[in-house]
Amino acid sequence: MGPLEERMILSGMHTVADIFCCCCGDNVGWKYESEHEKDQKYKEGKFVLER
């Protein structure tokens, strides 16, 4: 997992960490580490995989 960073996503500002393939090292998505808005707290600890 990459370092934590603040990122603006469609649903607002989030603290995330990029995640990488353990075989090739490509970026495959991110993990929500913490949320700034109460209505987004359900995302904490969840992963997003991109194509």
VENVEN-V176425 format. One record per backbone hydrogen bond with DSSP energy under -0.5 kcal/mol. CO is the residue of the C=O (numbers start at 0). NH is the residue of the N-H. E is the energy in kcal/mol with one decimal. If there is no record, write none. Layout:
# VENVEN-V176425
co & nh & e
CO & NH & E
CO & NH & E
This chain:
# VENVEN-V176425
co & nh & e
2 & 17 & -0.5
4 & 15 & -2.7
6 & 8 & -0.6
6 & 13 & -2.4
8 & 11 & -3.0
11 & 8 & -2.9
12 & 35 & -0.9
13 & 6 & -3.1
13 & 15 & -0.6
14 & 32 & -2.7
14 & 33 & -1.5
15 & 4 & -2.4
16 & 30 & -2.5
17 & 1 & -3.1
18 & 27 & -2.5
18 & 28 & -1.1
20 & 24 & -1.3
25 & 20 & -2.7
27 & 49 & -2.7
28 & 18 & -2.2
29 & 47 & -2.9
30 & 16 & -1.7
30 & 32 & -0.6
31 & 44 & -3.3
33 & 14 & -2.4
36 & 39 & -1.6
37 & 40 & -1.4
39 & 42 & -2.0
40 & 43 & -1.6
42 & 45 & -2.5
45 & 31 & -2.7
47 & 29 & -1.9
